[in-house]
Amino acid sequence: MRACRGNLDEAENYIRRLNVRVERMLRRNWRKLEALAEELLRAKTLTYRECVEVFNRSAARCQRREDKGHK
């Protein structure tokens, strides 16, 4: 029984760590995800290449905002 509990504890800890990583990833990329969602609502479907282009445009806009904020 103890071995089973150890595996459950490990699994729970692993899931908690994954949740933290996902939350960080979402916070870091939220504006890009919003841009993608807006484009999907407009276009209804996007290819992989179009998704990458939306992300890249959004990332460039975010970078320009950050650059202006630091000057």
Backbone hydrogen bonds in HBPLUS format (Angstrom, degrees):
<---DONOR---> <-ACCEPTOR-->    atom                        ^
c    i                          cat <-CA-CA->   ^        H-A-AA   ^      H-
h    n   atom  resd res      DA  || num        DHA   H-A  angle D-A-AA Bond
n    s   type  num  typ     dist DA aas  dist angle  dist       angle   num
A0005-ARG N   A0001-MET O   3.10 MM   4  6.44 156.5  2.16 151.0 157.3     1
A0006-GLY N   A0002-ARG O   3.00 MM   4  6.27 155.6  2.06 150.6 157.0     2
A0007-ASN N   A0003-ALA O   3.17 MM   4  6.44 155.9  2.23 146.4 151.7     3
A0008-LEU N   A0004-CYS O   3.07 MM   4  6.37 151.5  2.16 146.5 154.5     4
A0009-ASP N   A0005-ARG O   2.87 MM   4  6.15 161.3  1.90 155.8 160.4     5
A0010-GLU N   A0006-GLY O   2.97 MM   4  6.18 161.4  2.00 148.7 153.7     6
A0011-ALA N   A0007-ASN O   2.95 MM   4  6.12 155.8  2.01 143.1 149.9     7
A0012-GLU N   A0008-LEU O   2.89 MM   4  6.12 161.1  1.92 152.9 157.7     8
A0013-ASN N   A0009-ASP O   2.93 MM   4  6.14 163.1  1.95 152.5 157.0     9
A0014-TYR N   A0010-GLU O   2.92 MM   4  6.07 156.5  1.97 147.1 153.9    10
A0015-ILE N   A0011-ALA O   2.95 MM   4  6.18 159.3  2.00 150.2 155.3    11
A0016-ARG N   A0012-GLU O   2.96 MM   4  6.23 155.0  2.02 147.3 154.2    12
A0017-ARG N   A0013-ASN O   2.98 MM   4  6.25 160.2  2.02 149.6 154.6    13
A0018-LEU N   A0014-TYR O   2.94 MM   4  6.22 155.7  2.00 148.7 155.8    14
A0019-ASN N   A0015-ILE O   2.93 MM   4  6.16 155.4  1.99 148.1 154.5    15
A0020-VAL N   A0016-ARG O   3.09 MM   4  6.40 155.9  2.15 149.7 155.3    16
A0021-ARG N   A0017-ARG O   3.05 MM   4  6.34 160.7  2.09 149.2 154.3    17
A0022-VAL N   A0018-LEU O   2.89 MM   4  6.13 160.4  1.92 154.9 160.1    18
A0023-GLU N   A0019-ASN O   2.94 MM   4  6.12 163.3  1.97 150.7 155.2    19
A0024-ARG N   A0020-VAL O   3.04 MM   4  6.28 160.4  2.08 150.1 155.0    20
A0025-MET N   A0021-ARG O   2.95 MM   4  6.15 161.3  1.99 148.7 154.1    21
A0026-LEU N   A0022-VAL O   2.87 MM   4  6.10 159.0  1.92 154.1 159.4    22
A0027-ARG N   A0023-GLU O   2.97 MM   4  6.19 163.1  2.00 149.6 154.2    23
A0028-ARG N   A0024-ARG O   2.92 MM   4  6.08 161.9  1.95 152.9 157.9    24
A0029-ASN N   A0025-MET O   3.07 MM   4  6.13 139.2  2.24 140.5 150.6    25
A0030-TRP N   A0026-LEU O   2.86 MM   4  5.42 102.8  2.47 146.6 159.3    26
A0032-LYS N   A0029-ASN O   3.06 MM   3  5.34 116.7  2.48 104.7 120.1    27
A0033-LEU N   A0029-ASN O   2.94 MM   4  6.22 154.4  2.01 156.9 165.3    28
A0034-GLU N   A0030-TRP O   2.89 MM   4  6.16 154.1  1.96 152.6 159.9    29
A0035-ALA N   A0031-ARG O   2.97 MM   4  6.20 158.5  2.02 145.5 151.0    30
A0036-LEU N   A0032-LYS O   2.97 MM   4  6.20 154.1  2.04 143.7 150.9    31
A0037-ALA N   A0033-LEU O   2.88 MM   4  6.11 158.6  1.93 147.9 153.8    32
A0038-GLU N   A0034-GLU O   2.89 MM   4  6.14 162.4  1.92 154.0 158.4    33
A0039-GLU N   A0035-ALA O   3.01 MM   4  6.21 159.7  2.05 146.3 151.8    34
A0040-LEU N   A0036-LEU O   2.88 MM   4  6.11 154.1  1.94 149.4 157.0    35
A0041-LEU N   A0037-ALA O   2.91 MM   4  6.17 154.5  1.98 150.1 156.7    36
A0042-ARG N   A0038-GLU O   3.06 MM   4  6.29 150.2  2.15 143.2 151.4    37
A0043-ALA N   A0039-GLU O   2.79 MM   4  5.94 174.1  1.80 157.6 159.1    38
A0044-LYS N   A0040-LEU O   2.68 MM   4  5.00 144.0  1.81 136.1 144.4    39
A0051-CYS N   A0047-THR O   3.00 MM   4  6.31 155.3  2.06 149.2 155.9    40
A0052-VAL N   A0048-TYR O   2.98 MM   4  6.32 158.6  2.03 154.1 159.7    41
A0053-GLU N   A0049-ARG O   2.96 MM   4  6.25 156.0  2.02 147.1 153.9    42
A0054-VAL N   A0050-GLU O   2.94 MM   4  6.21 157.2  1.99 150.1 155.5    43
A0055-PHE N   A0051-CYS O   2.95 MM   4  6.21 165.8  1.97 153.2 157.1    44
A0056-ASN N   A0052-VAL O   2.83 MM   4  6.05 162.7  1.86 152.7 157.7    45
A0057-ARG N   A0053-GLU O   2.92 MM   4  6.11 163.3  1.95 151.0 155.1    46
A0058-SER N   A0054-VAL O   2.96 MM   4  6.12 163.7  1.99 151.5 156.3    47
A0059-ALA N   A0055-PHE O   2.81 MM   4  6.01 156.5  1.86 151.2 158.3    48
A0060-ALA N   A0056-ASN O   2.95 MM   4  6.14 155.5  2.01 147.2 153.4    49
A0061-ARG N   A0057-ARG O   3.00 MM   4  6.30 156.9  2.06 148.3 154.3    50
A0062-CYS N   A0058-SER O   2.92 MM   4  6.18 160.8  1.96 151.3 156.7    51
A0063-GLN N   A0059-ALA O   2.89 MM   4  6.10 155.3  1.96 146.6 153.6    52
A0064-ARG N   A0060-ALA O   2.96 MM   4  6.22 157.7  2.02 148.8 154.3    53
A0065-ARG N   A0061-ARG O   3.00 MM   4  6.28 157.1  2.05 149.0 155.1    54
A0066-GLU N   A0062-CYS O   2.96 MM   4  6.22 160.0  2.00 150.1 155.5    55
A0067-ASP N   A0063-GLN O   2.85 MM   4  6.08 159.5  1.89 151.8 157.6    56
A0068-LYS N   A0064-ARG O   2.95 MM   4  6.18 157.8  2.00 148.3 153.8    57
A0069-GLY N   A0065-ARG O   2.96 MM   4  6.16 151.8  2.04 145.8 154.0    58
A0070-HIS N   A0066-GLU O   3.10 MM   4  6.34 135.1  2.31 145.1 155.7    59
A0071-LYS N   A0068-LYS O   3.30 MM   3  5.41 155.8  2.36 101.8 108.9    60
